[in-house]
Every structure is written in structure tokens, then in C-alpha cells.
Amino acid sequence: MHGISCSRGNSVFFQLNAPLFVTWYQCLVTVVLCYACSYISNIFPSRLTFPSMTFDHRISREVLPLSFVFVAMITTNNLCLKYVGVSFYYVGRSLTTVFNVVCSYLILGQSTSWRALLCCAVIIGGFFLGVDQEDAAGSLSVIGVIYGVAASLCVALNAIYTQRTLPAVGDSVARLTMFIVILLVYSLVFWQYNNANAAVLFIPLMLFSGEFGEIIYFPSLLSAHFWILMTISGVFGFMMGYVTGWQIQVTSPLTHNISGTAKAAAQTVIAVAWWQEVKSILWWVSNIVVLAGSAAYTAVKRQEMVANHESNAKARGSASPEREPMISTKSGSASENV
């Protein structure tokens, strides 16, 4: 969801410097779509299968930590793009894999092999090389880099907490999407959800960033074309949020972050070509180093997963012959007694 909010909130499309407001509206559209799909599913169950969108206060409290991480991820991600160019966005956000390793150890207690740590070191080296080349070009924004590092941390935390929170909603990505977003949206339509504590989180953020002034004096605020495009971006945000949660559910937080890194790499090439930017050789080397480190990390983790799967399969295979004689012996003794 945050990917579209960054693009739509940028001045390139709307000249509206209010990315948090755009994201807030996307959240509202997502909630409406969740309830609409649930309603249609109840009327036409044979045509559409969608979970019931009932709000549970207990579940909302369990999802609340993820909501805080979600807000932080969107905010830092949008602020990063506000201060750095789209072409540097890939390098600025390249530490997501590194933070995923750190957070997996601190939160989930999962250790990492030395080969994977070596790949992380390569990624860190590419990150610092990219920062150095951006500084040499005179386009480095320190605050943008800081926001990029913070966004990388929040993306890793979001993936981990999403996987941890899915069991609370019965492993339903749609229900998880609804609960996350409904805690973030401050709207009279959902005012009765008093326990949605995070609903006001975007309000102070927009006040702090001065977005209310941008919104009030925006010349196209009453334009139907503007709201149609905003709604379309909200629909795509809903689709991205659903697919993201589905990906994490069926794979892992690591796979989600790696696919996001690949997307950012393609985004970098497209951005440089679109804006006709001229970059140095070392600048491109930094991107290649980060991409190579991420690809190597993926290969290492895949080998480890295959090895673990084979060892578990062998353990199950060696244990089955020991259980089989016990069953047959018991059945045989029972027949003799009869």
C-alpha cells in the first residue's frame, strides 16, 4: 500500500505535497472495499468468497502493535521519497534485508548463518558506496537517508509482525487487512469503534507535517478528476495490501522483502531512464552490489531451507520404521490372546 501512496502523494501527479493524507484516504477506500466485498460475498456466495468483516475488539488489541509499525512504515517511507529521488530510493531502502536478519534474531529468536551474514555485509557496503556517490554528485539528503534507514527497519518489522499477527485473525489476510486499516482511519463512518486506538495516529502526523494547510489550499481539492484518481490509487492500495499479506502468509517475511528489493531495483532503472538522469559508474556499481548481495542472500537462505527440509524428511523416514514394528507387534499379541 505504501508504494502507491508514495507515488500518488508526490507532486509529480497532483502537485499535492501531502503523502500522509493520500495514504489516509487509501486506508478509507480499503475499509470500504473490505466491507463491500464481504457484503457481495454474502449475497452471491457462489461468485465471490470473502470473509465476514465483523469487528472484534480483542483482535483489534492484538493487531494494534502491527498498526503502529504500519503507520511508522508508511510515514518514514513517504518522507524518504520526499527528500530523495526515486532513483536513489533503492539504495536508501536497501538495508531492509539486514534489518530483517537483526529483527528475526531479536524478536523471533532465529539465528543466521555466517554465509548469510556475509551477504548482509555486501549489502551494507553497497549502501555506503551509494551514499558516497550521491554525496559526490551533490544530491545527497542526509535526512532522506535517515528516513530511508528507518523505513527499512519498519518494513522488516511490518513483515515479521504481519506473520505473527495472522493467527490472531484465523490466518485470513482479508480480515488482517481490515483490522490494520480500520485502526488507522479516522472517519465518522467508523466512529463507533471506540477501541480503535490507532485511528487518530495519522491526525497528529498530518498536523506535524503541515499537510492540513496543503490540503485546504489545494486548487484541485473539489475536482472530480482528482478524487477519481485518488480512489483508483486506493483500489490499487487495497490490492497491494492483500497480495502482500498473502505473500507473507504463504512464504515468509524474507521472501516478501526480497521481492520488494527486486521491485525497487527495476524501479531505479525506470526512474533513471524516465528522468534522463546521468549517473556515475560507481553509482551503478553500488546498485549492482546491493542487488548482488540480496540475490546471494536469497540463494543462501534457499539452500539452507532445502537442507533443513531434507534433514527433517530423513528424520521422519528414520523414525517411521521404529514405530511400525511396535504397531504390528501389538496387533499380533492381541490376536494371539484372542
N, C-alpha and C positions, 0 to 999 in steps of 0.2 A: 504493500500500500504506500509506503513512503517514497518509492521510486517515482510514482506518478505525481505525488504531491510536490516533489522537488521540481519536476519539470513544469507542472501547471502553475506552481506558485512563483516561478521565476518571471522576470519582467519580459522575457522573450515573447511570451504568448499574450499576456494580458496587461503588461506594464503595471501589474499589481504586486507590490513588494510585501505580500502577506502570506507566506507559505503555511503558517500555522492555521490561519483562517481557512485556507483551501483544504487543509487536512481535516479540520473540524467539520467542514461540510461533507467531505468524503465519508467521514465516520457516520454522519447523519444518514447519508444515502445508503451506506452499508446496513445500518439497522433497519431502515425501511425495506430494503431488498430481502433481508432475512425474514422479516415478518410476512412480506408479500409471498415469498416462495413457500413459507410454511402454510399460509392460507390457501394458496393454489394447490399445494400437495394434499391438503385435507379435502378439497373439493374434487380434484382429479388425481386420486392416488395411483391410478394405473399409468398416468402420463408423467408424473413428477414425484420423486421420492425425496422428501426433505424432513429433517427432524422437527419436532414441535418446539416452538420458540417460547417456552414458558420461563419466566424469570424466577430464579431460586436465589434467595438472599445468602444462603450458606455457600453456594457455589460462587456467588459474586465475591464473597470474602476470600475464598481460596484463590480466585483469579486476580485479586487486587494487586499482589506483588508483580504479576506479569503486566498489569495495566500501567504501573509506574515505569517499568522498564520500557514498555511500548511507547509511552509518552516521551521518555528520555531519548529513545532511539530516533523517533520522528524529529524531535526538536534539534538534536545535535546533527542529524543527517541534513536537515534543511539549512541549518546555519553554516554547515561546512560548504554546501553548494553556493551559499550566498556570498562567501568570501573567496572561494577558489573556483577556477574554471572547471568545466565538465571534463576536459582532457586530463587534468591533474587529479580528478576525483578518484580515479582507480588507485593511484599510488597513495593518496591521502587516506583511503579506506582499506589499504592492503593488509593492515595488522589484524583483521578480523580472525584469520586462521590462528594467529599467535595467541590472541585473547581467548579463542575457543579452547586451546590446549590448557591455558592457565586456569580458566574458569571451570573446565571439566575436572581438573585436579582439585581445585579448592571447593567446588560445590558438589560434584558427583563422586569425588574420590578416585577418578580414573587416571592411572599413570600413563605416561607416554614414552615410547622407546627412544633411544638415542638417535636413531636414524630420522625419526620424525622431528626431533628437536633440532637436528642439523638442518633440515629443510626450513624450519622456522627461522633459524639464524640467517639462511639465504634470503628469506623474505624480508627480514629486518634490514639486512644490508641493502637490498634493492630499495626499500623505503627511504633510508637515509641518503642514498645516491639520488633518488628522485627529488628529495627536498633540497639537496645541494644544487642540483641542476636548475630547479625552479628559482632558487635564490640567485644563481648566476645569471639567469635570464631577466632578473629584476621584477619578477611577477609573484614572488613568494609572499603569502599572507600567513603570518605566524598564528594569528587567531584562527584562521581557516584550518591550518594543520592541527591545532589543538582540538578543534571541533571534530576533525576527521578521525583523530585517535579516539576521542570519546565516543564517536559514532561506531567505530569498530568494536569497542568494548560493549556497547549497548546491543549491537547486532548479535554478538556472540551470546550475551546474556539472554536476549529475547529467544534465540533458538533453543537454548537449554531450558529456560523456564516454560516455553511452549510445550516441549516434550514432557516436562514434569507435570504440567497442568492438565494435559489431555485426559488422563484417567479420571480427573475430577468431574469432567463433563461426559463421561462414558465413551472416551475416545472419538467423540463427534467433533470434527473440525468446524462444522457449521455452527454448532452450539458454542464452541470456544470463540469463534469469530464474533458471534452475537454478544457474548458476555464481556469480551475485551472491549469492544467498541462501545457498548451501551454504558460502560463505566466511564468513558471518555467524553461522551456527547452531553452537552448541557442544553436541553431543549424542553419547552413546555409540554411537548408530546410525551415525554418520559419523566416528567417532574415527580410522578408518584413513586418512582423508585428511589426512596429516601436513602436506602443503604448503598446506593451507587456513589461512594465517596469520591471516586476519581473523576466524577462528571465535571467538576469545576477546575480540573487541572489545567486545561487549555486557557481558561479565562485569565488567570494571573500571568501566564506566559505571553498571551497576546497583549495584555496591558503593559508588561515589562518591555516588550519589543516595540511598542508603539504602533501595533498593527490596527488598532481601532481607528486611529486618525487616517491611516491609509485607506481603510475600508469606507469610512464616511465620505471622504472627498474623492473617491474613485469615480471618474466620469461615467464609466460603463456599468455602474452598480445596478441600475434599473434596466439594463439591456437584456432582452430575451436571449440574444445570441450568447452573451456571457454566461447566463445560468444554464443554458443548454450544454455548453462546453464543460461547465463545472459538473453538471450531472453526469455527463459521459465519463469524465475523469473519475467520478465516484463509482460508477459501474465498473470501470476497469480496476479501480482500487479494491472493490469487493472481490472481483475475480482473482486478483493477485493475492489478496489475503487468504482466500480459500485455498488456492493452489499451494501457497507457501505452507500453510498448516498441514495440508495433505502430504506435501513432500516430506516435511519433518516427521509426520506420523509413520509413513511407510519406509522411510530411510533412517536418517539420523541428523542431528544438528550440523555435523561436519559436512555431510553431503549438501545440505542446504547452503551452507556458507561457501563451499567450493563452487557450486553452480552460480551463486551470486558473484563470485570473483570472476568467473568466466564471462558473465554478462557485462561486468564492469570493464573487462578488457576490450570486448567488442565495442562498448560504449566509448572508450577512449579513442579508438581508431576512427570511429564515425565522427566524433566531435572534432578531431584534428582536421579531418577532410572537410567537414561541413563549414567550419570557421576558417579554413585555409590557413591554419597556423603553421609556423615554421619552428621545428624543434631540433635540438642538437642530437648528435649521435648518442652521447651519454644519457640524454633524457630518455631516448628509446631503449637504451640498454637497461636502464632502471626498470622500465615496464616489463622488459623481457625477463629480467632477473626475478622480479616478483612473480610473474606468470610461471616461470620455470620452477621456482621454489614451491608454488602452490600445486603445480602438476606433480612434482616429485613427492610432495606430502600426500597427495591423493593416492599415488601409486604405492607408497609405503603402507598407508593405512589399509589399502585394499589387500595387499599381501598379508598383512597381519590378520585381517578379518578372515581371509581364506584359510590361513594356517590354524586359527582358532576353531574355525568350523570343522576342519579335517580332524583336529585333535579331539574335539567333542564327539564327532561321529565315531572315531576309533574307540573312545571311552565307552560310548553306548554299545558299540559292537562287541567289545570285550566283556561287558557286564552281562549281556543277554545270555551267553551260554551258561553262565553260572546260575542264573535264575531258572533256566529251562529244566535242568535235572531235578531241582527241588520240586517243581510243579509235578513233573512226571512221577517222581518218587512218591509224593504224597498221594497222587491218584492211584498208583499201583498198590500201596499199602492199604488204601481204603478198600480197593476191590478185593484184596486178599481177606480182609476182616469180614467183608460181606459174605 
